Amino acid sequence: ALAILVFLGVGPWLSAGTSFALVKALRWSGQRMVPSVTMILHPLHGLVSGGLALAHGSMDGQKSLAVLWMAMGAMVPPVMHYAFLAPFLCSGALTLGVILGSHRTMRTLGRGLYPMQSDQGLCAESAAMTLVGVSALLGWPVATSHAMSSAVIGAGAAAHPRGIRWGVAGDIVMAWIFTIPSAGILAAVLFSLLQRGI
């Protein structure tokens, strides 16, 4: 449990630091690039966005899948013979959630937190994709939203620190601080009630 809490605290810093370094490196190398080389950044951004979506699904999909399988096993009578459908239901739900519900999050991160330029967005998404992808492979707990928010701050700090809306960043951090312990406390209370048969 301690390792989980440590990584939840360290993960956003890793994402912000990686994004900061990528923006600095891209800006430095961009001064030496010919225009034809910079033209590959736009298609590369598309590939990185796809990679981030894959990493997000591999990380958040596991949690949704576990909850769905537990619910199927707890049903009376159990419906585990339909367990093969669970990955399709989870992927469909995640896809619909991103399509229908992520616009507000993207507006907050891409404009409300810091007005991103294309190269900064590429670096931020690359940092978030790397952290979330590696975390999914190694079983470390990290939320895509935490990684991406931190990466945006890192990219903004590298390019124009005064452009970051620190009030919005503070609200995001306060939401993290409030949400994680609240979810743990609620889970403990529900588990205790279920053990007592209530």
C-alpha positions in Angstrom: 0.0 0.0 0.0 2.9 2.4 0.8 4.5 1.7 -2.6 1.2 2.7 -4.3 0.9 5.9 -2.4 4.6 6.8 -3.1 4.1 6.2 -6.9 0.9 8.2 -6.9 2.9 11.1 -5.5 6.0 10.6 -7.7 4.2 9.8 -11.0 3.0 13.4 -11.7 6.5 14.7 -11.1 8.0 12.2 -13.5 5.4 13.2 -16.1 6.0 16.9 -15.6 9.8 16.5 -15.7 9.8 14.4 -18.8 7.5 16.9 -20.6 9.7 19.8 -19.5 12.9 18.0 -20.8 11.2 17.1 -24.1 10.0 20.7 -24.8 13.5 22.1 -24.0 15.1 19.4 -26.3 12.6 20.1 -29.1 13.1 23.8 -28.9 16.8 23.4 -28.9 16.8 21.0 -31.8 14.2 23.0 -33.7 16.6 25.9 -34.1 18.8 23.5 -36.1 16.1 21.7 -38.1 15.3 22.4 -41.7 11.6 23.0 -42.5 11.2 19.6 -44.2 12.1 17.9 -40.9 9.6 20.0 -38.8 6.8 18.9 -41.2 7.0 15.4 -39.7 5.9 16.7 -36.3 2.2 16.9 -37.2 1.9 13.2 -38.3 4.1 12.2 -35.3 1.6 14.0 -33.1 -1.2 11.9 -34.5 0.8 8.7 -33.7 1.6 9.8 -30.2 -2.1 10.6 -29.6 -3.0 7.1 -30.7 -0.3 5.7 -28.4 -1.6 7.7 -25.5 -5.1 6.3 -26.2 -3.7 2.8 -26.2 -1.8 3.4 -23.0 -4.9 4.9 -21.4 -7.1 1.9 -22.4 -4.5 -0.6 -21.1 -4.3 1.2 -17.8 -7.9 2.2 -17.1 -9.4 -0.8 -18.9 -7.9 -3.2 -16.3 -9.6 -1.4 -13.4 -13.0 -1.3 -15.3 -12.6 -5.0 -16.3 -11.8 -6.1 -12.7 -14.9 -4.3 -11.3 -17.1 -5.7 -14.0 -15.9 -9.3 -13.5 -16.4 -8.9 -9.7 -19.9 -7.7 -10.3 -20.6 -10.6 -12.7 -19.3 -13.1 -10.1 -21.4 -11.6 -7.3 -24.7 -11.8 -9.3 -27.2 -14.4 -8.2 -27.0 -16.6 -10.2 -23.4 -15.9 -11.3 -23.1 -15.0 -15.0 -19.4 -15.7 -15.4 -20.1 -17.7 -18.5 -20.5 -14.3 -20.2 -17.1 -13.1 -18.9 -15.7 -13.1 -22.4 -17.9 -10.2 -23.2 -16.5 -8.0 -20.4 -13.4 -6.7 -22.4 -15.7 -5.6 -25.2 -18.0 -3.9 -22.8 -15.1 -2.1 -21.1 -13.5 -1.0 -24.3 -16.8 0.3 -25.7 -17.6 2.2 -22.5 -14.1 3.8 -22.5 -14.4 4.7 -26.1 -17.9 6.3 -25.6 -16.6 8.1 -22.5 -13.7 9.6 -24.4 -15.9 10.6 -27.4 -18.8 12.0 -25.4 -17.3 13.2 -22.2 -13.7 14.2 -22.7 -14.2 17.6 -24.4 -14.4 19.5 -21.2 -11.3 17.8 -19.9 -9.4 18.6 -23.1 -10.5 22.2 -23.0 -9.4 22.6 -19.4 -6.0 21.0 -20.1 -5.4 22.5 -23.6 -6.7 26.0 -23.0 -7.8 26.5 -19.4 -4.6 25.2 -17.7 -2.2 26.4 -20.3 -2.7 27.6 -23.9 -0.8 24.8 -25.6 1.1 25.1 -28.9 1.3 22.1 -31.2 4.9 21.3 -30.3 4.2 21.5 -26.6 1.2 19.3 -27.0 3.3 16.7 -28.7 5.8 16.7 -25.9 3.2 16.6 -23.2 1.4 13.7 -24.8 4.7 11.9 -25.4 5.5 12.2 -21.7 2.1 11.1 -20.6 2.0 8.2 -23.1 5.4 6.9 -21.8 4.6 7.1 -18.1 1.1 5.5 -18.5 2.4 2.9 -20.9 5.3 1.9 -18.7 3.1 1.9 -15.6 0.6 -0.4 -17.3 3.3 -2.8 -18.2 4.9 -2.8 -14.7 1.6 -2.7 -12.7 2.2 0.7 -11.2 -0.8 2.8 -10.3 -1.1 6.0 -12.3 -4.1 7.8 -13.8 -3.9 9.1 -17.3 -5.5 12.4 -16.2 -2.8 12.9 -13.5 0.0 12.1 -16.0 -1.5 14.4 -18.7 -2.2 17.3 -16.4 1.3 17.2 -15.0 2.8 16.9 -18.5 0.9 20.0 -19.6 2.3 21.9 -16.6 5.8 20.6 -17.4 5.5 21.7 -21.0 4.2 25.1 -20.0 6.9 25.6 -17.4 9.5 24.9 -20.1 8.1 27.3 -22.7 6.4 30.1 -20.7 5.9 29.6 -16.9 3.8 32.7 -16.5 1.3 31.4 -19.0 0.3 28.6 -16.7 -2.9 29.3 -14.8 -1.7 28.3 -11.4 -5.2 28.7 -9.9 -6.5 26.0 -12.2 -3.5 23.8 -11.5 -4.2 24.2 -7.8 -7.8 23.2 -8.2 -6.7 20.1 -10.1 -4.2 19.1 -7.4 -6.8 19.7 -4.6 -9.2 17.4 -6.5 -6.5 14.7 -6.6 -5.8 15.2 -2.8 -9.5 15.0 -2.0 -10.5 12.2 -4.4 -7.9 9.5 -3.6 -8.4 9.3 0.2 -12.2 9.8 -0.2 -12.4 6.8 -2.5 -10.3 4.7 -0.1 -12.4 5.7 2.9 -15.7 4.9 1.0 -14.3 1.6 -0.2 -13.3 0.7 3.4 -16.8 1.6 4.7 -18.6 -0.4 2.0 -16.3 -3.4 2.6 -17.0 -3.2 6.3 -20.7 -3.1 5.8 -20.7 -6.0 3.3 -18.6 -8.1 5.8 -21.3 -7.5 8.4 -24.0 -8.6 6.0 -25.7 -5.2 5.9 
